[in-house]
Amino acid sequence: MRLRRLRRSVLPFWLLALALALVTGATVARLVGEASARAARLGGLVAVPVAARPVAAGAVLRAADVAERRLPAALLPEGRVAGAPVGRSAVVPLVPGEVVLASKLAPDGVRGVAALVPRGRRALAVPTGDAGLPLEPGNHVDVLATFDQPDGADAPTFPVAAGALVVTAGGDSVTVAVSESEAPRVAFALARGTVTLALTGG
């Protein structure tokens, strides 16, 4: 009699457990199917390098700075993903989780200030003195030249470079990257006149 009662009390428990297992399995299968379909709509998952921690412009990427993640192809940023970023210099700051693109890295083997100079540009050091603007790398400036007039007339001031990129800033000079055609004008102004940097907005 006790055995029959025990069987009667245990049987509903196992039936309920079996029903819950079937419902759970069906739910998991449905969620997996929806996730797979969603991933397929986004072009599938692609393994890409991402910044594992903040990287400053000019820094050489090390193994601890980069991690590999699988992201939907449709959500990747435009541009070619860097193939082997470790050992190359960042030309712009990188934030954690950011996909490392080839355009954000200097060519392999380029280090230091040279890594921060955009392709086709020329870098020149401009003395600023104590009254210089508090510039930071990444700012853009117009390079203005002023030449003294021998007859005492007002000294003319005009731009010799526009939108120059500030590559480094510190001490009593600023390194700016200008176009190839602007570089001789800036050099002449540095040698014969007074050069002033005007910070541009935007």
QUILIN-V160953 format. One record per residue. RES is the residue in three letters. PHI is phi in degrees with one decimal (NA if undefined). PSI is psi in radians with two decimals (999 if undefined). OMEGA is omega in degrees with one decimal (NA if undefined). Layout:
res->[RES/RES]
phi->[PHI/PHI]
psi->[PSI/PSI]
omega->[OMEGA/OMEGA]
This chain:
res->[MET/ARG/LEU/ARG/ARG/LEU/ARG/ARG/SER/VAL/LEU/PRO/PHE/TRP/LEU/LEU/ALA/LEU/ALA/LEU/ALA/LEU/VAL/THR/GLY/ALA/THR/VAL/ALA/ARG/LEU/VAL/GLY/GLU/ALA/SER/ALA/ARG/ALA/ALA/ARG/LEU/GLY/GLY/LEU/VAL/ALA/VAL/PRO/VAL/ALA/ALA/ARG/PRO/VAL/ALA/ALA/GLY/ALA/VAL/LEU/ARG/ALA/ALA/ASP/VAL/ALA/GLU/ARG/ARG/LEU/PRO/ALA/ALA/LEU/LEU/PRO/GLU/GLY/ARG/VAL/ALA/GLY/ALA/PRO/VAL/GLY/ARG/SER/ALA/VAL/VAL/PRO/LEU/VAL/PRO/GLY/GLU/VAL/VAL/LEU/ALA/SER/LYS/LEU/ALA/PRO/ASP/GLY/VAL/ARG/GLY/VAL/ALA/ALA/LEU/VAL/PRO/ARG/GLY/ARG/ARG/ALA/LEU/ALA/VAL/PRO/THR/GLY/ASP/ALA/GLY/LEU/PRO/LEU/GLU/PRO/GLY/ASN/HIS/VAL/ASP/VAL/LEU/ALA/THR/PHE/ASP/GLN/PRO/ASP/GLY/ALA/ASP/ALA/PRO/THR/PHE/PRO/VAL/ALA/ALA/GLY/ALA/LEU/VAL/VAL/THR/ALA/GLY/GLY/ASP/SER/VAL/THR/VAL/ALA/VAL/SER/GLU/SER/GLU/ALA/PRO/ARG/VAL/ALA/PHE/ALA/LEU/ALA/ARG/GLY/THR/VAL/THR/LEU/ALA/LEU/THR/GLY/GLY]
phi->[NA/-62.0/-65.4/-63.7/-63.8/-63.7/-63.0/-65.0/-79.7/-79.7/-58.0/-61.9/-61.3/-69.4/-64.1/-66.6/-62.4/-64.3/-63.8/-63.9/-63.3/-65.9/-65.5/-62.9/-62.1/-65.6/-65.8/-62.4/-62.1/-66.1/-65.0/-63.1/-63.6/-65.6/-64.1/-64.7/-65.8/-64.8/-64.1/-65.8/-65.7/-89.8/91.3/81.0/-93.8/-127.5/-79.8/-133.9/-81.3/-130.0/-71.0/-86.2/-158.6/-60.1/-126.5/-80.6/-60.9/93.7/-76.7/-86.6/-70.3/-112.1/-58.4/-72.4/-85.5/-126.0/-131.3/-103.7/-133.4/-100.4/-123.4/-60.6/-59.6/-70.7/-99.1/-74.1/-68.3/-67.8/116.7/-80.2/-72.1/-63.6/-77.7/-137.6/-72.9/-63.9/95.0/-105.7/-91.1/-81.0/-92.3/-138.0/-63.4/-115.6/-108.5/-56.7/89.4/-74.9/-67.5/-85.0/-95.4/-61.6/-68.4/-93.8/-121.7/-74.6/-55.3/-57.5/96.4/-88.8/-128.6/63.5/-60.9/-59.0/-69.6/-92.5/-85.2/-59.3/-58.8/84.7/-103.2/-124.6/-103.5/-134.1/-90.3/-115.1/-63.5/-117.1/71.6/-76.6/-97.9/-70.8/-67.1/-78.0/-81.8/-132.5/-55.2/102.0/-67.5/-120.3/-135.8/-96.2/-97.4/-107.0/-117.6/-124.2/-118.2/-69.9/-102.7/-66.2/-89.5/85.0/-71.0/-58.3/-74.2/-76.5/-124.4/-151.7/-75.3/-109.5/-158.0/-121.2/63.1/-68.3/-84.6/-78.1/-89.8/-136.7/-146.7/163.7/69.4/-112.7/-150.2/-130.9/-95.6/-119.0/-104.7/-121.9/-72.2/-61.3/-75.5/-81.8/-56.3/-63.1/-67.8/-65.1/-62.5/-63.9/-63.7/-65.9/-82.6/-114.3/-137.1/-113.9/-108.3/-125.8/-100.6/-112.3/-68.9/-102.0/-88.6/87.3]
psi->[-0.81/-0.65/-0.71/-0.74/-0.70/-0.77/-0.70/-0.59/-0.55/-0.60/-0.80/-0.61/-0.83/-0.59/-0.72/-0.73/-0.72/-0.72/-0.74/-0.70/-0.71/-0.74/-0.74/-0.77/-0.73/-0.68/-0.78/-0.75/-0.69/-0.75/-0.73/-0.72/-0.73/-0.72/-0.72/-0.72/-0.69/-0.74/-0.65/-0.67/-0.52/0.17/0.19/2.99/2.44/2.35/2.11/2.68/2.40/2.74/2.21/-0.32/2.93/2.40/2.20/2.66/2.34/-0.25/2.56/2.19/2.31/3.00/-0.63/-0.25/-0.24/2.42/2.75/2.31/2.66/2.01/2.67/2.34/-0.62/-0.30/0.04/2.56/2.77/2.54/2.84/2.26/2.42/2.31/-0.82/1.42/-0.44/2.28/-0.10/2.74/2.45/2.30/-0.21/2.76/2.51/2.45/2.68/2.35/-0.16/2.34/2.28/1.92/2.68/-0.57/-0.28/0.06/2.57/2.77/2.63/2.26/-0.20/2.22/2.94/-2.54/-0.62/-0.53/-0.37/-0.17/2.08/2.67/2.34/-0.01/2.88/2.38/2.33/2.55/2.25/2.05/2.41/-0.45/-2.92/-0.36/0.27/2.78/2.63/1.25/2.76/2.66/2.37/-0.32/2.79/2.42/2.70/2.38/2.01/2.43/2.41/2.25/2.31/2.50/2.30/-0.45/0.12/0.08/2.90/2.35/2.19/2.53/2.30/2.73/2.39/-0.16/2.47/2.41/0.60/2.45/2.26/2.02/-0.85/2.66/2.30/2.64/-2.32/0.42/2.79/2.34/2.15/2.57/2.13/3.00/2.88/-0.64/-0.46/-0.43/-0.80/-0.61/-0.71/-0.73/-0.72/-0.74/-0.66/-0.60/-0.58/-0.23/-2.78/2.27/2.33/2.42/2.23/2.07/2.31/2.66/3.03/999]
omega->[178.3/-179.4/178.3/179.9/179.7/179.0/179.8/-179.0/-178.5/-176.0/177.5/179.0/-178.4/175.9/178.3/178.7/178.9/178.7/178.1/179.0/179.0/179.1/179.5/179.3/179.2/179.3/179.3/179.1/179.3/179.6/177.9/178.2/178.5/178.8/178.8/179.1/178.5/178.5/178.8/178.7/-179.5/175.6/-179.6/-178.8/-178.4/176.9/-177.8/175.2/176.1/177.3/-179.8/179.9/-178.8/178.3/-179.4/176.1/-178.8/-179.3/176.6/-178.2/176.5/-175.5/-179.1/-178.6/-172.7/174.9/178.4/178.3/176.8/-176.6/176.2/-176.9/-177.1/-177.5/179.4/178.1/178.7/-179.9/-178.8/178.5/-179.2/-177.4/-179.3/-173.1/-176.8/-179.4/179.0/-176.7/175.6/178.4/176.0/176.4/177.3/179.6/-178.5/179.5/-179.1/176.8/-178.0/179.0/179.8/-178.7/-179.5/-179.3/176.0/175.2/-178.1/178.2/179.7/-174.9/172.6/-177.3/-178.8/179.8/-176.9/-179.0/-179.4/179.5/178.8/-180.0/178.8/-177.9/177.1/177.6/-179.9/177.2/-179.3/-178.2/-177.0/-175.3/-178.5/177.8/175.6/-175.5/177.6/175.3/-176.8/174.5/174.5/-176.0/167.0/179.3/-176.8/179.8/176.5/-178.5/178.0/178.0/-176.7/-176.5/177.8/178.4/179.3/-179.4/-179.7/175.7/-179.8/-178.7/173.1/174.0/-177.9/176.6/179.8/-179.6/174.4/-177.8/175.1/178.3/180.0/-178.7/-177.4/177.8/178.1/175.7/-178.9/176.6/-178.8/179.0/-179.3/-179.5/-179.7/-174.9/178.6/179.8/178.2/179.3/178.4/179.2/178.6/-177.1/-171.9/-175.2/177.3/-176.4/178.2/177.4/179.1/-178.4/178.7/179.5/177.7/NA]
